C-alpha cells in the first residue's frame, strides 16, 4: 500500500487506482466527521488532512502513466474532482444539508460586535452541523471523480515508456 500511495513512479491499473482512492476517501470522510465530537480537534485535523493531496496526486500520476499519458494529466483529475465536489456541495445545500442562513448571520453579527468567544462558539456549532455533509461530499466526490478518471483513462494494453503492464 505504501508504494501505491506514496510514490509517483510506475503504473497502476484501474482496480488498484480505485482501491487507493477508496482508502483516501474513507480517511477523508473520517477526518470530516471529527468536528461532530470535537470542533477544535476537527479544525486541527482539517489542516492535517491537506497531506492527503499528495497520495491523491501520486495515484493520478500513476493512473495517467498507465494510460500512456504524462503525469501532468493529474491536473485534469484535480479539476474534475473540484467540479464534482462543487456540484455535490450545491446539491447538498439545495436539499438542506448546508449551513443555515441563521447560523451564518449569527456568526457575522458576533464578529461585528467583536465578541471573539461567541464567534468561536458559533463556529464550533457550525463545524458540527457541517461535519456530516462534508463527509458525504468528500466520500461521494472522491469516488465519483475516481470512477470518471478510470472511465476516461483507458489502460494501455502493452508496455509503455512508464513501465510494464501492471499485474491485475
C-alpha positions in Angstrom: 0.0 0.0 0.0 2.9 2.3 0.7 4.2 2.2 -2.9 0.7 2.7 -4.2 0.0 5.9 -2.2 3.5 7.4 -1.7 5.3 7.0 -5.0 4.6 8.8 -8.3 6.6 6.4 -10.4 5.3 3.5 -12.4 1.8 2.4 -13.5 -1.3 1.2 -11.7 -4.4 -0.4 -13.3 -8.0 0.7 -12.8 -8.7 -1.6 -9.9 -5.6 -0.5 -7.9 -6.4 3.1 -8.6 -10.0 2.6 -7.2 -8.6 0.8 -4.1 -6.2 3.7 -3.4 -9.0 6.2 -3.9 -11.4 4.3 -1.6 -8.7 4.4 1.1 -8.2 8.1 0.7 -12.0 8.7 0.5 -12.6 6.8 3.8 -9.7 8.6 5.6 -11.0 11.9 4.4 -14.6 11.1 5.4 -13.5 10.1 8.9 -11.5 13.3 9.3 -14.6 15.2 8.2 -16.7 13.6 10.9 -14.3 14.5 13.8 -15.9 18.0 14.3 -19.1 16.4 15.3 -17.3 15.3 18.5 -14.6 17.9 18.9 -14.6 21.0 16.8 -11.1 22.1 17.9 -9.6 18.7 17.0 -11.6 18.8 13.8 -10.0 22.1 12.9 -6.5 20.8 13.5 -7.1 17.6 11.6 -8.7 19.6 8.8 -5.3 21.2 8.2 -3.5 17.9 8.6 -5.8 16.3 6.0 -4.3 18.6 3.4 -1.5 16.0 3.3 -4.0 13.6 1.6 -3.5 15.7 -1.5 -0.1 14.1 -2.0 -1.2 10.5 -2.4 -4.2 11.7 -4.5 -1.7 13.3 -6.9 0.6 10.3 -6.9 -2.4 8.0 -7.7 -3.4 10.2 -10.5 0.1 10.4 -12.0 0.4 6.6 -12.0 -3.1 6.2 -13.5 -2.1 8.6 -16.2 1.1 6.7 -16.9 -1.0 3.5 -17.2 -2.9 5.2 -20.0 0.3 6.2 -21.7 -0.1 9.9 -20.8 2.0 12.4 -19.0 1.8 12.7 -15.2 0.7 16.3 -15.8 -2.7 14.9 -16.7 -3.3 14.7 -12.9 -4.2 18.4 -13.2 -7.3 17.4 -15.1 -8.1 14.9 -12.4 -7.9 17.6 -9.8 -10.1 19.9 -11.8 -12.6 17.0 -12.3 -12.6 16.4 -8.5 -13.2 20.1 -7.8 -16.0 20.2 -10.3 -17.7 17.1 -8.8 -17.2 18.4 -5.2 -18.6 21.9 -6.1 -21.7 20.3 -7.8 -22.2 18.0 -4.9 -21.9 20.9 -2.4 -24.6 22.8 -4.3 -26.8 19.7 -4.4 -26.4 19.1 -0.7 -27.1 22.7 0.1 -30.2 22.7 -2.1 -31.6 19.7 -0.2 -31.0 21.5 3.1 -27.8 19.8 4.3 -25.7 23.0 4.2 -25.3 25.7 6.8 -28.4 27.6 7.7 -28.7 31.3 6.9 -29.4 32.0 10.5 -26.2 30.4 11.7 -24.1 32.4 9.2 -26.0 35.6 10.2 -25.3 34.9 13.9 -21.6 34.4 13.3 -21.5 37.6 11.3 -23.3 39.5 14.0 -21.0 38.2 16.7 -17.9 39.1 14.6 -19.2 42.7 14.1 -19.7 43.0 17.9 -16.1 41.9 18.4 -17.2 39.1 20.7 -14.5 36.6 19.9 -15.8 34.0 22.4 -19.2 34.0 20.8 -17.7 33.8 17.3 -15.6 30.7 18.4 -18.7 29.1 20.0 -20.9 29.6 17.0 -18.1 28.5 14.6 -17.8 25.3 16.6 -21.5 24.7 16.3 -21.4 25.4 12.6 -18.5 22.9 12.2 -20.6 20.3 14.0 -23.5 21.0 11.6 -21.3 20.8 8.6 -19.5 17.5 9.6 -21.9 15.0 8.1 -22.5 16.9 4.8 -18.7 17.4 4.4 -18.1 13.7 5.0 -20.7 12.7 2.4 -19.4 15.2 -0.1 -15.8 14.0 0.4 -16.7 10.3 0.1 -19.0 10.6 -2.9 -17.0 13.3 -4.6 -13.8 11.3 -4.4 -15.4 8.1 -5.6 -17.3 9.7 -8.5 -14.2 11.5 -9.7 -12.2 8.3 -9.5 -14.8 6.5 -11.5 -14.7 9.2 -14.2 -10.9 9.2 -14.3 -11.0 5.4 -14.8 -13.6 5.8 -17.5 -11.6 8.3 -19.5 -8.2 6.8 -19.0 -8.2 3.5 -20.7 -5.4 1.2 -19.8 -2.5 0.9 -22.3 -2.6 -2.8 -23.2 1.2 -3.1 -23.6 4.3 -1.9 -22.0 4.9 1.8 -22.4 7.6 4.4 -21.5 6.4 4.4 -17.9 6.8 0.7 -17.3 5.3 -2.8 -17.9 1.6 -3.6 -17.8 0.6 -3.8 -14.1 -0.5 -7.1 -12.7 -4.3 -7.5 -12.4 
